[in-house]
Amino acid sequence: MNDAWDVIVIGGGNAGLCAALSAREAGAEVLVLERSSMEKRGGNSAFTGGGFRMVHHGTEDIRAVVPDLTEDEIARTDFGQYTAEDYLDDLGRVTQYYIDPDLAETLVRSSRETVRWMQGKGVRFEPRWGSQAFNVEGRFKFFGGVAVNAKGGGRGLVEYLYKAAEQHGVAVRYGVRAGALLCGPDGIEGVRLRVGGREETLGARAAVLACGGFEANREMRTRYLGPGWDMAKVRGTRFNLGDGIRMALDIGAQSYGQWSGCHAVQWERHAPDFGDIDAHGSSQRHSYPFGIVVNAEGRRFVDEGADFRNYTYAKYGRIVLAQPGSFAWQVFDRQVAHLLREDYRLRGATRVRADTLEELADRMQDVHPRQFVQTVREYNAAVRRDVPFNPNVRDGRCTTGLALDKSNWANPIEVPPFEAYSVGCGITFTFGGVKIDTAAHVLDVEDRAIPGLYAAGDLVGGLYYFNYPGSAGLMGGAVFGRIAGRGAAAHARGAHPSAP
C-alpha cells in the first residue's frame, strides 16, 4: 500500500473541496482525487451558475457576504429576506415532503454560516442581479430565495476553492479514477484506484465520497430513471458515472433517496451529449415563464408560470423528454424579449424568428403548424389583460378557460417579431444515492455508521425528490462537505488501522 493519508476525498468539485478544506482546517493530511484533468476540474460545480440558497434576513446579511456592495446598489435593491422557515417550507413543498427532515434542518440551519466560512477561505460572492431580480422602474427585487452567487459563476467558485486548497496544503491528484474502498476491522483503510492503465492502492484513515451521481452513465440512467433517459443530454461533466455510490454500496452502505428521480431541465435540443466547460455558448433555456412551451403537436403541455423558475425548472426537463420526439419549442414575442437570459443570444441556440405566427410555425421544425397557430390564438384570447405584469412577483396575470391555464406572467404573444427556441432534456444530477446522517457519516443497511466513511454532494440520497429548489445543490454540497471533512479528520486522529 502506497502512502498513508489521514483523509482521502474522492471528487474535486464544490462538495469535495469544502470537505478537503474542512479536514485540513482540523489538522488532517488531505489528498483529493479528481477524475478529470486539471483543465477540466471541478465536476458539475464548474458548470453551475454558482448560486447559493442561504438563509438571510435582508441587506445586512447580504452585505456581510458581499462587503463591496455600494450605497447606490443597496439603495436600488430590495433583497427581502429568506428565513429558515421559508427555506424549509420550500424544500418540503417541492419534494412533496419526502425530504429527510433531519438533513433538511441541517442544510438550512447551517447555510448562512457555511457561506461565511467559504468567504473566509477566499470565495468571493456577488448579488444575482438579472437572473434572480429584474429591474422594474429602476429597482431590483429579489425573488425565489437566491440572492448571491460566487463571482465568476461555477468556474469562479471552483478556482477560488482550488486556490484555497493549494494555500492550505491540500494535495490534489488529477486523472485518477477511484475503484474501490478498502476496509478493515476499524473501518476505512484505503482506496484502490486506476491511473492510466495501472492499478494503485493508497492508505487512508478516513474517506469522503464527493464524486457526484450517475447522470453521465447511460446504462444506470436507463436502469433507474426509465426508458428514454439514455437519450438525455448531460449538462455537466462526463465523469459522474456513479462510481462513489457503487463503491459505498459494495461495502454495505444503504441506498437512499429517489433513484427514479433527477434534476432535469429544458436544454438546447441539439446540444452535445456532455457539457463543454470551454464552450463559448450556453445551452440553458430558463426564461420559459415569460412565454409558452409547445410540443410537436403544437400544443402547450405545462403551466409555464406555475411558480418562479427556481421551483419548476428542475422538473420540466423530464416532461419535455416525455413529449412526442422528446423535444419542445419555447415561444416569445417582442414584449418580453428584453427579459430573456443572455444564454438565448449566445452561439449554439436553435432559434427561428418571424414577423407572423404563420411564418414562425412554418420555420419551427417538426411542429404541427395549424395547431400551433390555433394554440397561440386561444392562449392570447384567454389572457387576463386587466392584471399588471411584474416579473419580480407571482403577479397573478393568468389565463382563464383553457384546458391548461398559465398561472402567472401570461402575456399575449402578439407583437412581432416572434421568436421560438427548440429545447430537449438536459440532466443535471440524480436524486438517488447513499444514506448519511447529519454528521455526514455513510450509514449501512441497519443505519449504523460505516467507520471512517463520509459523503457529501450529489451522491447523497434523501434530499431531493421529484423536484429541486434552485441553488440548493451547491449549498447542500458545501454544508455537508464541511461537516464530512471535519468528521473525517476527527476519525483519522482517533483511528489507527493496521497496515495490510
Secondary structure, DSSP 8 states (H G I E B T S, - for coil): -EEEEEEEEE--SHHHHHHHHHHHHTT--EEEEESS-STT-SGGGGGS--EE---B-SHHHHHHH-TT--HHHHHTEE---B-HHHHHHHHHHHTTT-S-HHHHHHHHHHHHHHHHHHHHTT--EEE-TTTSEEEETTEEEE-TT--EEETTHHHHHHHHHHHHHHHTT-EEEESEEEEEEEEETTEEEEEEEEETTEEEEEEEEEEEE----STT-HHHHHHHT-TTGGGSEESS-TT-SSHHHHHHHHTTB-EES-TT-EEEEEEETT--SS--TT-SS--B---GGGSEEE-TTS-B-S-TTSS-GGGTHHHHHHHHHTSGGG-EEEEE-TTTGGGS-GGGGSTT--EEEESSHHHHHHHSTT--HHHHHHHHHHHHHHB-TTS---TTS-----B-SSSS---S----S-SSSEEEEEEEEEEEEES-EE-B-TT-EEEBTTS-EEEEEEE-STTB-SS-SS---TTHHHHHHHHHHHHHHHHHHHHHHH------
